[in-house]
Amino acid sequence: MIYKILQTGDWHLGRTNHSIITSTGYHTKFLDTIEAVEQIKKIIKEEQINVFIFTGDWAQISKPNPQYN
């Protein structure tokens, strides 16, 4: 059996360097991450990924703002 694996990581949610707050109240970097997740979901479906692996840091700090949970 052949497994298709997709790996990603180090998203650092909550990082705001070079980011602005939009009219939605969210930083542009957070919105970029949401868009990237949507693209990942599309790839998983289209490529029939069997295993998704997330490595590294998902948050910029150890106690991220609850809006990122």
N, CA, C and O atoms as a GROMACS GRO file, in nm:
protein
  276
    1MET      N    1   0.084  -0.118   0.000
    1MET     CA    2   0.000   0.000   0.000
    1MET      C    3   0.089   0.125   0.000
    1MET      O    4   0.189   0.130   0.072
    2ILE      N    5   0.052   0.222  -0.080
    2ILE     CA    6   0.126   0.348  -0.086
    2ILE      C    7   0.050   0.454  -0.007
    2ILE      O    8  -0.071   0.472  -0.025
    3TYR      N    9   0.122   0.522   0.081
    3TYR     CA   10   0.063   0.629   0.160
    3TYR      C   11   0.109   0.764   0.107
    3TYR      O   12   0.226   0.783   0.076
    4LYS      N   13   0.015   0.854   0.096
    4LYS     CA   14   0.049   0.992   0.062
    4LYS      C   15   0.050   1.071   0.192
    4LYS      O   16  -0.047   1.070   0.269
    5ILE      N   17   0.162   1.140   0.216
    5ILE     CA   18   0.180   1.213   0.341
    5ILE      C   19   0.200   1.361   0.310
    5ILE      O   20   0.275   1.398   0.219
    6LEU      N   21   0.131   1.444   0.386
    6LEU     CA   22   0.148   1.589   0.376
    6LEU      C   23   0.194   1.639   0.512
    6LEU      O   24   0.128   1.613   0.613
    7GLN      N   25   0.306   1.710   0.514
    7GLN     CA   26   0.362   1.760   0.639
    7GLN      C   27   0.373   1.911   0.633
    7GLN      O   28   0.411   1.968   0.530
    8THR      N   29   0.340   1.976   0.743
    8THR     CA   30   0.354   2.120   0.756
    8THR      C   31   0.386   2.152   0.901
    8THR      O   32   0.382   2.064   0.987
    9GLY      N   33   0.418   2.276   0.928
    9GLY     CA   34   0.445   2.312   1.068
    9GLY      C   35   0.493   2.455   1.084
    9GLY      O   36   0.509   2.530   0.987
   10ASP      N   37   0.515   2.488   1.209
   10ASP     CA   38   0.566   2.621   1.247
   10ASP      C   39   0.480   2.735   1.193
   10ASP      O   40   0.529   2.825   1.125
   11TRP      N   41   0.351   2.729   1.224
   11TRP     CA   42   0.260   2.834   1.179
   11TRP      C   43   0.271   2.960   1.264
   11TRP      O   44   0.249   3.071   1.215
   12HIS      N   45   0.305   2.944   1.391
   12HIS     CA   46   0.324   3.057   1.482
   12HIS      C   47   0.203   3.150   1.485
   12HIS      O   48   0.216   3.272   1.468
   13LEU      N   49   0.085   3.093   1.507
   13LEU     CA   50  -0.036   3.176   1.519
   13LEU      C   51  -0.016   3.278   1.631
   13LEU      O   52   0.039   3.246   1.736
   14GLY      N   53  -0.061   3.397   1.606
   14GLY     CA   54  -0.046   3.503   1.704
   14GLY      C   55   0.069   3.596   1.673
   14GLY      O   56   0.081   3.704   1.731
   15ARG      N   57   0.154   3.555   1.581
   15ARG     CA   58   0.265   3.641   1.541
   15ARG      C   59   0.208   3.758   1.462
   15ARG      O   60   0.126   3.739   1.372
   16THR      N   61   0.250   3.878   1.495
   16THR     CA   62   0.192   3.996   1.431
   16THR      C   63   0.296   4.085   1.364
   16THR      O   64   0.263   4.196   1.321
   17ASN      N   65   0.420   4.039   1.354
   17ASN     CA   66   0.522   4.118   1.285
   17ASN      C   67   0.476   4.147   1.142
   17ASN      O   68   0.427   4.057   1.073
   18HIS      N   69   0.492   4.271   1.099
   18HIS     CA   70   0.459   4.311   0.962
   18HIS      C   71   0.314   4.277   0.927
   18HIS      O   72   0.284   4.238   0.814
   19SER      N   73   0.225   4.291   1.023
   19SER     CA   74   0.084   4.260   1.003
   19SER      C   75   0.001   4.378   1.047
   19SER      O   76   0.041   4.456   1.134
   20ILE      N   77  -0.115   4.392   0.987
   20ILE     CA   78  -0.207   4.498   1.029
   20ILE      C   79  -0.339   4.435   1.071
   20ILE      O   80  -0.371   4.323   1.031
   21ILE      N   81  -0.414   4.507   1.151
   21ILE     CA   82  -0.547   4.460   1.191
   21ILE      C   83  -0.646   4.506   1.086
   21ILE      O   84  -0.652   4.623   1.050
   22THR      N   85  -0.725   4.411   1.037
   22THR     CA   86  -0.823   4.442   0.933
   22THR      C   87  -0.954   4.488   0.997
   22THR      O   88  -0.967   4.493   1.119
   23SER      N   89  -1.049   4.521   0.914
   23SER     CA   90  -1.181   4.564   0.964
   23SER      C   91  -1.252   4.451   1.038
   23SER      O   92  -1.346   4.477   1.113
   24THR      N   93  -1.209   4.327   1.018
   24THR     CA   94  -1.268   4.213   1.088
   24THR      C   95  -1.218   4.202   1.231
   24THR      O   96  -1.275   4.130   1.312
   25GLY      N   97  -1.109   4.275   1.262
   25GLY     CA   98  -1.050   4.268   1.395
   25GLY      C   99  -0.937   4.168   1.406
   25GLY      O  100  -0.876   4.154   1.512
   26TYR      N  101  -0.908   4.097   1.297
   26TYR     CA  102  -0.800   3.999   1.295
   26TYR      C  103  -0.679   4.055   1.220
   26TYR      O  104  -0.692   4.136   1.128
   27HIS      N  105  -0.561   4.010   1.262
   27HIS     CA  106  -0.439   4.047   1.192
   27HIS      C  107  -0.434   3.980   1.056
   27HIS      O  108  -0.487   3.870   1.038
   28THR      N  109  -0.371   4.047   0.960
   28THR     CA  110  -0.360   3.992   0.825
   28THR      C  111  -0.286   3.858   0.826
   28THR      O  112  -0.318   3.770   0.745
   29LYS      N  113  -0.188   3.840   0.913
   29LYS     CA  114  -0.115   3.712   0.917
   29LYS      C  115  -0.207   3.598   0.960
   29LYS      O  116  -0.195   3.487   0.910
   30PHE      N  117  -0.300   3.625   1.052
   30PHE     CA  118  -0.396   3.523   1.094
   30PHE      C  119  -0.487   3.486   0.978
   30PHE      O  120  -0.514   3.368   0.954
   31LEU      N  121  -0.534   3.586   0.906
   31LEU     CA  122  -0.622   3.560   0.792
   31LEU      C  123  -0.547   3.484   0.682
   31LEU      O  124  -0.605   3.399   0.615
   32ASP      N  125  -0.418   3.514   0.664
   32ASP     CA  126  -0.336   3.439   0.569
   32ASP      C  127  -0.328   3.292   0.609
   32ASP      O  128  -0.332   3.203   0.524
   33THR      N  129  -0.317   3.267   0.740
   33THR     CA  130  -0.310   3.129   0.789
   33THR      C  131  -0.441   3.057   0.762
   33THR      O  132  -0.440   2.941   0.720
   34ILE      N  133  -0.552   3.123   0.784
   34ILE     CA  134  -0.683   3.062   0.757
   34ILE      C  135  -0.693   3.026   0.609
   34ILE      O  136  -0.743   2.919   0.574
   35GLU      N  137  -0.648   3.114   0.522
   35GLU     CA  138  -0.650   3.086   0.379
   35GLU      C  139  -0.560   2.966   0.346
   35GLU      O  140  -0.596   2.881   0.264
   36ALA      N  141  -0.444   2.959   0.410
   36ALA     CA  142  -0.353   2.846   0.388
   36ALA      C  143  -0.416   2.715   0.433
   36ALA      O  144  -0.400   2.612   0.366
   37VAL      N  145  -0.488   2.717   0.546
   37VAL     CA  146  -0.556   2.596   0.594
   37VAL      C  147  -0.660   2.550   0.492
   37VAL      O  148  -0.674   2.431   0.466
   38GLU      N  149  -0.732   2.643   0.434
   38GLU     CA  150  -0.830   2.608   0.332
   38GLU      C  151  -0.761   2.543   0.211
   38GLU      O  152  -0.813   2.448   0.154
   39GLN      N  153  -0.646   2.595   0.173
   39GLN     CA  154  -0.570   2.537   0.062
   39GLN      C  155  -0.522   2.396   0.098
   39GLN      O  156  -0.525   2.306   0.014
   40ILE      N  157  -0.477   2.378   0.222
   40ILE     CA  158  -0.432   2.246   0.268
   40ILE      C  159  -0.548   2.147   0.264
   40ILE      O  160  -0.530   2.034   0.219
   41LYS      N  161  -0.665   2.189   0.309
   41LYS     CA  162  -0.782   2.101   0.304
   41LYS      C  163  -0.813   2.060   0.160
   41LYS      O  164  -0.847   1.944   0.134
   42LYS      N  165  -0.801   2.154   0.067
   42LYS     CA  166  -0.826   2.125  -0.073
   42LYS      C  167  -0.724   2.023  -0.126
   42LYS      O  168  -0.760   1.929  -0.196
   43ILE      N  169  -0.597   2.043  -0.093
   43ILE     CA  170  -0.491   1.951  -0.136
   43ILE      C  171  -0.516   1.812  -0.080
   43ILE      O  172  -0.502   1.713  -0.152
   44ILE      N  173  -0.551   1.804   0.048
   44ILE     CA  174  -0.577   1.674   0.111
   44ILE      C  175  -0.687   1.599   0.037
   44ILE      O  176  -0.677   1.479   0.013
   45LYS      N  177  -0.792   1.671   0.000
   45LYS     CA  178  -0.904   1.607  -0.070
   45LYS      C  179  -0.865   1.569  -0.213
   45LYS      O  180  -0.886   1.456  -0.256
   46GLU      N  181  -0.808   1.665  -0.287
   46GLU     CA  182  -0.776   1.641  -0.428
   46GLU      C  183  -0.668   1.534  -0.446
   46GLU      O  184  -0.675   1.453  -0.538
   47GLU      N  185  -0.568   1.535  -0.359
   47GLU     CA  186  -0.456   1.442  -0.373
   47GLU      C  187  -0.477   1.313  -0.294
   47GLU      O  188  -0.392   1.224  -0.294
   48GLN      N  189  -0.591   1.304  -0.226
   48GLN     CA  190  -0.625   1.186  -0.145
   48GLN      C  191  -0.512   1.153  -0.047
   48GLN      O  192  -0.460   1.041  -0.044
   49ILE      N  193  -0.477   1.252   0.033
   49ILE     CA  194  -0.371   1.238   0.133
   49ILE      C  195  -0.419   1.142   0.242
   49ILE      O  196  -0.530   1.155   0.292
   50ASN      N  197  -0.333   1.046   0.278
   50ASN     CA  198  -0.366   0.948   0.382
   50ASN      C  199  -0.326   0.995   0.521
   50ASN      O  200  -0.393   0.965   0.620
   51VAL      N  201  -0.216   1.070   0.528
   51VAL     CA  202  -0.162   1.111   0.658
   51VAL      C  203  -0.126   1.259   0.652
   51VAL      O  204  -0.055   1.303   0.562
   52PHE      N  205  -0.176   1.336   0.749
   52PHE     CA  206  -0.140   1.477   0.762
   52PHE      C  207  -0.061   1.491   0.891
   52PHE      O  208  -0.107   1.451   0.998
   53ILE      N  209   0.058   1.548   0.880
   53ILE     CA  210   0.145   1.564   0.997
   53ILE      C  211   0.174   1.712   1.017
   53ILE      O  212   0.219   1.781   0.926
   54PHE      N  213   0.148   1.759   1.138
   54PHE     CA  214   0.182   1.896   1.175
   54PHE      C  215   0.296   1.889   1.275
   54PHE      O  216   0.285   1.823   1.378
   55THR      N  217   0.406   1.956   1.244
   55THR     CA  218   0.521   1.957   1.334
   55THR      C  219   0.556   2.101   1.369
   55THR      O  220   0.519   2.195   1.298
   56GLY      N  221   0.626   2.117   1.477
   56GLY     CA  222   0.670   2.251   1.514
   56GLY      C  223   0.568   2.326   1.597
   56GLY      O  224   0.477   2.266   1.655
   57ASP      N  225   0.584   2.455   1.600
   57ASP     CA  226   0.501   2.542   1.685
   57ASP      C  227   0.378   2.588   1.610
   57ASP      O  228   0.387   2.641   1.499
   58TRP      N  229   0.262   2.568   1.671
   58TRP     CA  230   0.140   2.620   1.610
   58TRP      C  231   0.112   2.762   1.659
   58TRP      O  232   0.045   2.839   1.591
   59ALA      N  233   0.164   2.798   1.777
   59ALA     CA  234   0.142   2.932   1.833
   59ALA      C  235   0.276   3.003   1.852
   59ALA      O  236   0.379   2.940   1.873
   60GLN      N  237   0.271   3.134   1.845
   60GLN     CA  238   0.391   3.215   1.862
   60GLN      C  239   0.437   3.216   2.008
   60GLN      O  240   0.557   3.221   2.036
   61ILE      N  241   0.342   3.211   2.101
   61ILE     CA  242   0.375   3.213   2.244
   61ILE      C  243   0.306   3.095   2.312
   61ILE      O  244   0.216   3.033   2.255
   62SER      N  245   0.350   3.064   2.433
   62SER     CA  246   0.296   2.946   2.501
   62SER      C  247   0.150   2.962   2.545
   62SER      O  248   0.080   2.862   2.563
   63LYS      N  249   0.104   3.085   2.561
   63LYS     CA  250  -0.037   3.109   2.599
   63LYS      C  251  -0.098   3.206   2.496
   63LYS      O  252  -0.109   3.326   2.521
   64PRO      N  253  -0.136   3.152   2.380
   64PRO     CA  254  -0.188   3.240   2.274
   64PRO      C  255  -0.323   3.301   2.310
   64PRO      O  256  -0.396   3.251   2.395
   65ASN      N  257  -0.352   3.410   2.243
   65ASN     CA  258  -0.481   3.475   2.258
   65ASN      C  259  -0.591   3.375   2.225
   65ASN      O  260  -0.580   3.304   2.125
   66PRO      N  261  -0.696   3.369   2.305
   66PRO     CA  262  -0.804   3.272   2.282
   66PRO      C  263  -0.867   3.283   2.143
   66PRO      O  264  -0.925   3.185   2.096
   67GLN      N  265  -0.859   3.396   2.077
   67GLN     CA  266  -0.919   3.408   1.944
   67GLN      C  267  -0.851   3.316   1.843
   67GLN      O  268  -0.906   3.291   1.736
   68TYR      N  269  -0.731   3.266   1.874
   68TYR     CA  270  -0.661   3.178   1.782
   68TYR      C  271  -0.687   3.031   1.812
   68TYR      O  272  -0.635   2.945   1.741
   69ASN      N  273  -0.764   3.000   1.913
   69ASN     CA  274  -0.794   2.859   1.947
   69ASN      C  275  -0.912   2.808   1.868
   69ASN      O  276  -0.951   2.693   1.883
   0.00000   0.00000   0.00000
